[in-house]
């Protein structure tokens, strides 16, 4: 797999930016950190424009969360009043209102939690859909070179796992992260109001909490990033093993695939265990500190009751408030871990969104509904240079080639000469690094991308079909095409007979990547997809390599008859294909070495004779005719 060093560098830089601390156990912690800490939460802050659109609803969610968790603090005050009031004075009639008050608080808390869930679910689900759509749209317009540089599993994990993590965090994590520190602060103020020494005990407890968080945050952030990246590697391994199951079985390499998967799983297990260990230490501290605070309040309070400077009700209320505060303090461990994973997920998401569109319209945009207009179809390669992003060595150098409107040109050459690269430049799957590709005298970089791709239709040697019916796969080349047009395209590529023998004809589902069909069948369906729209320019990269010579000859002649005005560039490996072309170009080391008809080149070009001789020898041995 080709790697783009520039992207790898950008990705490593992005790895340093994400993740970090977000308003956890004390507001003092967040406030005391300056621009450095703000930079760490930047991936999450970038979602602000989406949040702002529904800020009113989100504020309601925050208020409901605050109400549901803050109202619990009233129960200890009522309990203290009952002890120092009705119980101390034997006033049983005075118990009714406090008891009803506790009941009302419980009901109000339950209703607030119910309302919060009902309000937040549709909002965050809509955001998740929007973010997935944005990421998918970005991937559709990202250049092929960028796609080649990313493992598919990494993209899948970002589109699925990371966005699910963000949805949960915006629904649960952020509201509680913002509310819990407020609840702790309010509870501490209430303890101070009851007895200043109780509040002091809680403040003393906050110091080791902040120190623990500062140690935990950095280690957990790094481990979380490694874990989420490893999930992407596992997804890639699973996808490749499924797609390559025939190869693995044919070569008996299933044990190798299993060992590879086991190695990645073991790596993930180690990272998850490390996260669990960090969690265990952090949770242990957060559980221990409130317990010590409670014990201190009980001990100091008991001494105060004996000495007469406090009451039993105040001590009970203080202990009860510390127990109520224990839940939000303990939740900080979960919330911090969730925040760090969400920061990593957000950073990984923006890494994809921030990929620069390398292939766009001249004004930097991408046209969505272009007007194709009239084009003659002259295709010119004007002093074209090209090299891949991960090397400075040219694949194509000073390539000059002209294909007249309606002409068919066969491009031949040795393996690695750059034939497929030439084919990829026409629809701008790659962009030239020097010179220009022109259609009717216009640099294709100055044409709207979608206009260009409606002018140009392609079919490659390795056909890609989608998990859909035959008709849907073919109609992708001409959206809205009817059944008659689909059948006509199938007839042109000699695929009508085998399609009619399928269980449901053109409505038969071909399965993932069309693997239920033979290689020749898949190639012909891909070619039907390319020709159904009667393109002005047709680029064929050895699209019939898996069919017999006779079928290829019939398809080529049908294309010449049905699409006489289409300018055709065909990558050829067989003499029969080259012989049908109007002109043949020989590509050698990225340059045009010879140009002429099939007969002319056989007479004048030793390289062409060598190429065609090898091809003729292969055909004489009977290349597999695969129906």
DRENSEVO-105315 format. One record per residue (C-alpha): residue in three letters; x, y, z; residue number from 1. Coordinates in steps of 0.001 Angstrom, whole numbers, plus 500000, padded with zeros to 6 digits. Layout:
% residues N
rest,x,y,z,nr
Ala,X,Y,Z,NUM
...
END
This chain:
% residues 627
rest,x,y,z,nr
Unk,500000,500000,500000,1
Unk,501401,503373,498997,2
Unk,502076,505774,501862,3
Unk,502030,509535,501522,4
Unk,504724,510920,503784,5
Unk,503183,514365,503924,6
Unk,499934,512942,505210,7
Unk,501719,510711,507683,8
Unk,503500,513770,509028,9
Unk,500253,515674,509275,10
Unk,498657,512756,511005,11
Unk,501477,512519,513555,12
Unk,501146,516230,514270,13
Unk,497425,515814,514721,14
Unk,498146,513044,517199,15
Unk,499982,515527,519380,16
Unk,497168,518071,519383,17
Unk,494085,516151,520498,18
Unk,493060,514986,523892,19
Unk,493565,516629,527161,20
Unk,491905,517807,530300,21
Unk,488402,519134,530288,22
Unk,486695,520809,533235,23
Unk,486849,517852,535572,24
Unk,487192,517688,539223,25
Unk,487513,521305,540046,26
Unk,486795,524494,538175,27
Unk,490045,525771,539696,28
Unk,491907,523176,537649,29
Unk,490470,524425,534374,30
Unk,490766,528096,535231,31
Unk,494378,527740,536359,32
Unk,495420,526342,532994,33
Unk,495907,528869,530172,34
Unk,496230,528500,526418,35
Unk,497932,525102,526643,36
Unk,494876,523471,528127,37
Unk,492540,525234,525744,38
Unk,494565,523807,522871,39
Unk,494002,520276,524150,40
Unk,490204,520612,524013,41
Unk,490290,522299,520609,42
Unk,489023,519181,518717,43
Unk,485834,519264,520805,44
Unk,485483,523041,520592,45
Unk,485381,522738,516803,46
Unk,481917,521183,517107,47
Unk,480625,524478,518541,48
Unk,478988,525668,515268,49
Unk,476852,522507,515222,50
Unk,476034,522801,518923,51
Unk,475189,526489,518560,52
Unk,472397,525668,516101,53
Unk,470554,523837,518917,54
Unk,472028,525730,521850,55
Unk,468627,526500,523355,56
Unk,467730,522832,523595,57
Unk,471196,521950,524869,58
Unk,470997,524592,527591,59
Unk,467678,523025,528633,60
Unk,469469,519664,528879,61
Unk,472147,521224,531082,62
Unk,469531,522843,533344,63
Unk,467605,519572,533701,64
Unk,470844,517751,534523,65
Unk,471769,520385,537102,66
Unk,468287,520316,538626,67
Unk,468157,516490,538835,68
Unk,471540,516257,540558,69
Unk,471465,519461,542602,70
Unk,468043,518949,544158,71
Unk,469396,515917,546031,72
Unk,471389,518291,548244,73
Unk,468155,519490,549812,74
Unk,467429,516093,551353,75
Unk,470313,516278,553911,76
Unk,469125,519719,555050,77
Unk,465603,518368,555555,78
Unk,467045,515369,557438,79
Unk,469022,517655,559760,80
Unk,465908,519770,560359,81
Unk,463910,516659,561278,82
Unk,466515,515543,563805,83
Unk,467016,518934,565447,84
Unk,463309,519843,565176,85
Unk,460444,517326,565366,86
Unk,462565,514457,566735,87
Unk,464424,516543,569324,88
Unk,461187,518171,570504,89
Unk,458949,515093,570132,90
Unk,456755,516918,567612,91
Unk,455361,514069,565501,92
Unk,452963,516377,563667,93
Unk,455955,518344,562420,94
Unk,457231,515311,560475,95
Unk,454570,515389,557748,96
Unk,455780,518348,555740,97
Unk,459486,517373,555759,98
Unk,458601,513811,554714,99
Unk,456358,515071,551916,100
Unk,459181,517398,550891,101
Unk,461606,514457,550540,102
Unk,458985,512587,548477,103
Unk,458447,515606,546232,104
Unk,462219,515948,545716,105
Unk,462444,512291,544658,106
Unk,459605,512682,542154,107
Unk,461048,515928,540769,108
Unk,464462,514287,540331,109
Unk,462959,511341,538438,110
Unk,460931,513616,536156,111
Unk,463967,515796,535423,112
Unk,466078,512770,534479,113
Unk,463275,511452,532242,114
Unk,462859,514812,530542,115
Unk,466610,515177,530037,116
Unk,466843,511877,528196,117
Unk,463764,512643,526086,118
Unk,465162,516034,525065,119
Unk,468797,515134,524455,120
Unk,468368,511912,522431,121
Unk,466988,513419,519174,122
Unk,469441,516332,519312,123
Unk,472648,514309,519625,124
Unk,471363,511692,517166,125
Unk,470836,514443,514587,126
Unk,474389,515704,515245,127
Unk,475764,512185,514785,128
Unk,473994,511853,511423,129
Unk,475322,515253,510376,130
Unk,478896,514391,511376,131
Unk,478767,511015,509617,132
Unk,477417,512670,506466,133
Unk,480149,515310,506612,134
Unk,482846,512668,506957,135
Unk,481385,510512,504175,136
Unk,481123,513536,501885,137
Unk,484746,514394,502584,138
Unk,485829,510870,501687,139
Unk,483900,510998,498401,140
Unk,485822,514051,497216,141
Unk,489217,513096,498642,142
Unk,491782,512144,496028,143
Unk,492600,508517,495324,144
Unk,496171,509111,496500,145
Unk,494907,510098,499948,146
Unk,492645,507054,500099,147
Unk,495607,504867,499187,148
Unk,497582,506317,502090,149
Unk,494958,505435,504719,150
Unk,494060,501975,505933,151
Unk,490371,501383,505292,152
Unk,489907,500086,508827,153
Unk,491137,503390,510248,154
Unk,488524,505240,508212,155
Unk,485819,502772,509259,156
Unk,486677,503106,512940,157
Unk,486484,506900,512659,158
Unk,483148,506790,510845,159
Unk,481571,504275,513237,160
Unk,483291,503846,516609,161
Unk,484588,507380,517083,162
Unk,481335,509086,516121,163
Unk,479338,506776,518382,164
Unk,481712,507748,521198,165
Unk,481133,511446,520436,166
Unk,477359,511011,520394,167
Unk,477437,509414,523843,168
Unk,479772,512102,525144,169
Unk,477607,514982,523935,170
Unk,474502,513263,525320,171
Unk,475893,512277,528706,172
Unk,479515,513268,529257,173
Unk,479451,517018,528623,174
Unk,476260,517762,530621,175
Unk,477570,515863,533634,176
Unk,481097,517246,533262,177
Unk,479685,520754,533465,178
Unk,477168,519998,536191,179
Unk,479142,517800,538605,180
Unk,481751,520452,539519,181
Unk,478880,522876,540233,182
Unk,477171,520297,542441,183
Unk,480433,519729,544317,184
Unk,480949,523472,544773,185
Unk,477368,524033,545956,186
Unk,477628,521049,548325,187
Unk,480888,522381,549737,188
Unk,479287,525797,550305,189
Unk,476376,524098,552093,190
Unk,478815,522171,554303,191
Unk,480635,525404,555095,192
Unk,477345,527060,555981,193
Unk,476500,524194,558360,194
Unk,479940,524195,559946,195
Unk,482983,525943,558416,196
Unk,485226,523053,559470,197
Unk,483122,520621,557364,198
Unk,483724,522751,554283,199
Unk,487433,522936,555081,200
Unk,487610,519149,555186,201
Unk,486125,518953,551655,202
Unk,488564,521577,550342,203
Unk,491514,519673,551794,204
Unk,490258,516577,549977,205
Unk,490226,518489,546660,206
Unk,494015,519003,546685,207
Unk,495053,515328,546270,208
Unk,492168,514907,543801,209
Unk,493617,517589,541515,210
Unk,497115,516083,541787,211
Unk,495751,512641,540919,212
Unk,493902,513975,537903,213
Unk,496977,515776,536580,214
Unk,498976,512531,536678,215
Unk,496188,510358,535304,216
Unk,495187,512625,532398,217
Unk,498419,512513,530367,218
Unk,498956,508766,530714,219
Unk,495359,507901,529940,220
Unk,495269,510255,526922,221
Unk,498279,508558,525320,222
Unk,496963,505061,525984,223
Unk,493497,505973,524710,224
Unk,494920,507209,521400,225
Unk,496965,504039,520928,226
Unk,493937,501901,521750,227
Unk,491626,503644,519286,228
Unk,494246,503469,516531,229
Unk,494675,499751,517212,230
Unk,490922,499259,516818,231
Unk,491331,500750,513343,232
Unk,494166,498302,512586,233
Unk,491977,495383,513697,234
Unk,489137,496596,511480,235
Unk,491560,496713,508542,236
Unk,492796,493187,509258,237
Unk,489247,491822,509428,238
Unk,488221,493592,506226,239
Unk,491284,492400,504316,240
Unk,490885,488825,505514,241
Unk,487240,488747,504426,242
Unk,487931,490301,501035,243
Unk,490957,488075,500488,244
Unk,489435,484862,501814,245
Unk,489954,483092,498464,246
Unk,493675,483912,498484,247
Unk,494090,482895,502112,248
Unk,492385,479566,501523,249
Unk,494113,478915,498202,250
Unk,497583,479415,499682,251
Unk,496750,477868,503033,252
Unk,497481,481155,504791,253
Unk,494500,481168,507128,254
Unk,496792,480405,510108,255
Unk,498904,483441,509145,256
Unk,495802,485660,509047,257
Unk,494649,484241,512382,258
Unk,498081,484868,513926,259
Unk,498097,488430,512557,260
Unk,494653,489073,513999,261
Unk,495648,487496,517301,262
Unk,498736,489712,517482,263
Unk,496674,492862,516982,264
Unk,494079,491649,519479,265
Unk,496826,490968,522003,266
Unk,498170,494471,521452,267
Unk,494687,495898,522021,268
Unk,494251,493740,525117,269
Unk,497477,495123,526557,270
Unk,496375,498693,525941,271
Unk,492937,498052,527419,272
Unk,494512,496426,530470,273
Unk,496765,499445,530852,274
Unk,493699,501697,530660,275
Unk,491988,499512,533250,276
Unk,494995,499774,535576,277
Unk,495059,503545,535228,278
Unk,491306,503579,535845,279
Unk,491665,501364,538904,280
Unk,494252,503654,540508,281
Unk,492230,506736,539703,282
Unk,488955,505253,540930,283
Unk,490627,503974,544093,284
Unk,491804,507472,544944,285
Unk,488427,509025,544145,286
Unk,486663,506413,546277,287
Unk,489101,506723,549162,288
Unk,489098,510510,549464,289
Unk,485316,510948,550005,290
Unk,485403,508096,552540,291
Unk,488187,509840,554462,292
Unk,486203,513085,554301,293
Unk,483110,511353,555685,294
Unk,485120,509786,558492,295
Unk,486653,513167,559307,296
Unk,483247,514875,559361,297
Unk,481841,512134,561638,298
Unk,484808,512367,564009,299
Unk,484961,516156,564118,300
Unk,481181,516417,564278,301
Unk,480941,513980,567184,302
Unk,483556,515974,569040,303
Unk,481587,519157,568291,304
Unk,478369,517645,569651,305
Unk,480166,516585,572850,306
Unk,481737,520031,573196,307
Unk,478440,521714,572393,308
Unk,479458,523853,569403,309
Unk,477294,521896,566904,310
Unk,474145,519755,566868,311
Unk,473405,516174,566012,312
Unk,471200,517338,563123,313
Unk,474033,519417,561683,314
Unk,476420,516453,561884,315
Unk,473907,514111,560240,316
Unk,473223,516717,557536,317
Unk,476982,517171,556980,318
Unk,477611,513432,556684,319
Unk,474610,513034,554381,320
Unk,475773,515902,552140,321
Unk,479224,514289,551908,322
Unk,477516,511038,550872,323
Unk,475501,512890,548212,324
Unk,478726,514509,546961,325
Unk,480408,511111,546826,326
Unk,478454,510157,543686,327
Unk,479568,513130,541548,328
Unk,483124,512793,542868,329
Unk,483205,509102,541951,330
Unk,481653,509880,538568,331
Unk,484636,512090,537788,332
Unk,486714,508979,537137,333
Unk,484298,507747,534486,334
Unk,483723,511238,533090,335
Unk,487427,511979,532785,336
Unk,488106,508692,530978,337
Unk,485116,509339,528713,338
Unk,486296,512895,528027,339
Unk,489790,511746,527076,340
Unk,488451,509061,524730,341
Unk,486086,511617,523208,342
Unk,488900,514106,522705,343
Unk,490845,511396,520894,344
Unk,487769,510497,518834,345
Unk,487217,514159,517943,346
Unk,490852,514585,516919,347
Unk,490699,511468,514743,348
Unk,487478,512739,513146,349
Unk,488953,516153,512310,350
Unk,492064,514502,510872,351
Unk,489834,513186,508087,352
Unk,487743,516342,507732,353
Unk,490913,518461,507527,354
Unk,492233,516524,504544,355
Unk,492707,519148,501884,356
Unk,490706,518699,498687,357
Unk,493488,518279,496163,358
Unk,491128,517854,493226,359
Unk,488585,520664,493124,360
Unk,487135,523116,490671,361
Unk,489254,526075,489620,362
Unk,487648,528293,492282,363
Unk,488330,525731,495008,364
Unk,484787,524369,495134,365
Unk,483210,521234,493735,366
Unk,480248,521704,491428,367
Unk,477245,519577,492316,368
Unk,474985,519981,489291,369
Unk,477036,520994,486267,370
Unk,475768,521737,482809,371
Unk,477860,519497,480558,372
Unk,477130,521371,477377,373
Unk,478589,520346,474008,374
Unk,482055,518834,473728,375
Unk,483752,517340,470692,376
Unk,485903,515012,472797,377
Unk,489443,515852,471690,378
Unk,491818,514538,474380,379
Unk,495355,515932,474574,380
Unk,498229,515186,476960,381
Unk,500393,518300,476751,382
Unk,503961,517812,478076,383
Unk,502597,515894,481074,384
Unk,504768,515033,484080,385
Unk,503515,513020,487015,386
Unk,504966,511591,490192,387
Unk,503300,510203,493293,388
Unk,503319,512184,496503,389
Unk,505688,509810,498282,390
Unk,508446,510047,495661,391
Unk,510160,512608,493460,392
Unk,510772,510084,490677,393
Unk,508514,510749,487704,394
Unk,506165,508045,486538,395
Unk,505403,510105,483413,396
Unk,507837,512562,481843,397
Unk,507085,515084,479054,398
Unk,504224,512931,477785,399
Unk,502693,514312,474563,400
Unk,499700,512559,473066,401
Unk,496631,513599,471073,402
Unk,493465,511566,470541,403
Unk,491135,513082,467936,404
Unk,487363,513231,468545,405
Unk,485820,509810,467948,406
Unk,489232,508146,467618,407
Unk,490266,504993,469457,408
Unk,493833,504919,470733,409
Unk,495406,501808,472235,410
Unk,498134,502454,474803,411
Unk,500605,499621,475245,412
Unk,503749,499266,477298,413
Unk,505672,497126,479738,414
Unk,504539,496620,483312,415
Unk,505260,499786,485298,416
Unk,505495,501997,482218,417
Unk,502709,504245,483549,418
Unk,499683,503095,481503,419
Unk,497247,502984,484431,420
Unk,498524,506369,485599,421
Unk,497671,507849,482184,422
Unk,494160,506399,482500,423
Unk,493756,507844,486011,424
Unk,494717,511362,484907,425
Unk,491795,511749,482475,426
Unk,488957,511720,485087,427
Unk,491311,513459,487580,428
Unk,491637,510532,489934,429
Unk,495162,511929,490059,430
Unk,496369,515369,488990,431
Unk,499372,516038,486790,432
Unk,502451,517474,488488,433
Unk,503544,519175,485287,434
Unk,502002,520075,481937,435
Unk,498278,519660,481348,436
Unk,495586,517279,480176,437
Unk,493146,519079,477870,438
Unk,489709,518316,476500,439
Unk,488777,520411,473471,440
Unk,491695,522693,474313,441
Unk,490559,523310,477932,442
Unk,492768,522251,480831,443
Unk,490663,519743,482756,444
Unk,491717,521469,485991,445
Unk,489734,524484,484794,446
Unk,486594,522403,484272,447
Unk,484058,521653,487018,448
Unk,484999,518251,488430,449
Unk,481530,516783,488052,450
Unk,481259,518075,484490,451
Unk,484524,516360,483648,452
Unk,483382,513103,485189,453
Unk,480146,513178,483248,454
Unk,482156,513621,480069,455
Unk,484583,510825,480935,456
Unk,483597,507260,481723,457
Unk,486053,504644,482948,458
Unk,486338,500889,483290,459
Unk,489314,499303,485003,460
Unk,490893,495875,484904,461
Unk,489951,495240,488536,462
Unk,486166,495723,488475,463
Unk,484412,497036,491569,464
Unk,480753,496165,492008,465
Unk,478531,497143,494913,466
Unk,476195,495103,497100,467
Unk,473212,495832,494880,468
Unk,471392,494394,491903,469
Unk,472864,494052,488423,470
Unk,470575,496850,487248,471
Unk,471642,499217,490047,472
Unk,475329,498555,489401,473
Unk,475016,499209,485669,474
Unk,472757,502258,486112,475
Unk,475429,503963,488222,476
Unk,476954,504988,484894,477
Unk,473741,506806,483925,478
Unk,471486,507630,486904,479
Unk,467840,507246,486014,480
Unk,468468,504781,483169,481
Unk,465541,502475,482456,482
Unk,465546,498700,482091,483
Unk,465715,498917,478290,484
Unk,468849,501048,478436,485
Unk,470393,498673,480966,486
Unk,469674,495648,478790,487
Unk,471067,497452,475748,488
Unk,474308,498190,477620,489
Unk,474523,494557,478723,490
Unk,474001,493470,475143,491
Unk,476845,495703,473914,492
Unk,479316,494060,476313,493
Unk,478049,490531,475627,494
Unk,476664,490196,479154,495
Unk,472960,489929,478392,496
Unk,472924,486130,478085,497
Unk,474583,485328,481409,498
Unk,472559,488018,483218,499
Unk,469304,486504,481952,500
Unk,470416,483168,483414,501
Unk,470804,484679,486873,502
Unk,467990,483846,489346,503
Unk,466290,487243,489067,504
Unk,467816,488554,485872,505
Unk,468901,492186,486110,506
Unk,467345,492369,489587,507
Unk,469739,489737,490963,508
Unk,471827,490920,493903,509
Unk,475494,490427,493043,510
Unk,476751,490428,496645,511
Unk,479653,492349,498144,512
Unk,482068,493398,495360,513
Unk,480215,491036,493015,514
Unk,482248,488068,494251,515
Unk,479343,485722,493455,516
Unk,480204,486277,489771,517
Unk,483250,485203,487795,518
Unk,486019,487639,486945,519
Unk,484896,487942,483326,520
Unk,481293,488536,484341,521
Unk,482291,491263,486762,522
Unk,484427,492942,484125,523
Unk,481598,493003,481610,524
Unk,479144,494470,484122,525
Unk,481694,497168,484968,526
Unk,482127,497882,481264,527
Unk,478343,498074,480790,528
Unk,478309,500661,483576,529
Unk,480926,502654,481680,530
Unk,479147,502659,478309,531
Unk,475497,503031,479325,532
Unk,475749,506821,479489,533
Unk,477263,507054,475978,534
Unk,480210,509111,477254,535
Unk,482073,511555,475076,536
Unk,485396,510121,476312,537
Unk,485808,506467,477272,538
Unk,488851,505271,479236,539
Unk,489304,501500,479329,540
Unk,492147,500098,481425,541
Unk,492351,496535,480091,542
Unk,488698,496007,481056,543
Unk,488326,492582,479402,544
Unk,491479,490815,480550,545
Unk,489437,488009,482142,546
Unk,487436,487096,479016,547
Unk,488439,485135,475953,548
Unk,489795,486779,472815,549
Unk,486646,486117,470795,550
Unk,484383,487792,473384,551
Unk,486766,490720,473643,552
Unk,486728,491105,469837,553
Unk,482910,491095,469741,554
Unk,482707,493662,472557,555
Unk,485278,495957,470937,556
Unk,483491,495881,467566,557
Unk,480140,496541,469256,558
Unk,481594,499544,471049,559
Unk,482872,500977,467760,560
Unk,479436,500599,466206,561
Unk,477344,501844,469128,562
Unk,479666,504651,470288,563
Unk,481170,505950,467054,564
Unk,481548,509486,468423,565
Unk,483193,508505,471694,566
Unk,486896,509222,471999,567
Unk,488395,506047,473446,568
Unk,491657,505480,475285,569
Unk,492166,501765,475875,570
Unk,495045,500171,477756,571
Unk,495881,497130,475633,572
Unk,497858,493985,476296,573
Unk,496611,491799,473437,574
Unk,497424,492193,469762,575
Unk,493739,491747,468943,576
Unk,492867,494819,471033,577
Unk,495612,496944,469516,578
Unk,494685,495837,465999,579
Unk,491158,497224,466393,580
Unk,492392,500681,467445,581
Unk,492752,503563,464995,582
Unk,496193,504320,466384,583
Unk,498543,502693,468883,584
Unk,500934,504496,471268,585
Unk,503845,502676,472878,586
Unk,504662,503921,476391,587
Unk,508166,503290,477679,588
Unk,509499,504646,480985,589
Unk,506859,507344,481111,590
Unk,507325,508611,477537,591
Unk,505709,507892,474177,592
Unk,508307,505770,472386,593
Unk,506360,505099,469201,594
Unk,503072,506040,467569,595
Unk,501225,504562,464595,596
Unk,498836,501851,463512,597
Unk,499201,498271,464649,598
Unk,500718,497214,461314,599
Unk,503053,500216,461165,600
Unk,504425,499591,464625,601
Unk,504920,495893,463976,602
Unk,507092,496931,461065,603
Unk,509004,499778,462702,604
Unk,509081,499341,466531,605
Unk,511185,496533,468068,606
Unk,509662,497272,471494,607
Unk,506140,496977,470102,608
Unk,506989,493713,468343,609
Unk,508380,492387,471598,610
Unk,505243,493432,473518,611
Unk,502851,492051,470930,612
Unk,504925,488930,470457,613
Unk,504614,488168,474141,614
Unk,500906,488873,473942,615
Unk,500446,486689,470886,616
Unk,502345,483880,472572,617
Unk,500083,484122,475592,618
Unk,496992,483999,473406,619
Unk,498330,481053,471418,620
Unk,498614,479159,474687,621
Unk,494939,479880,475274,622
Unk,494272,482515,477834,623
Unk,491409,481455,480058,624
Unk,488003,482197,478621,625
Unk,485897,482823,481645,626
Unk,482220,483085,481249,627
END
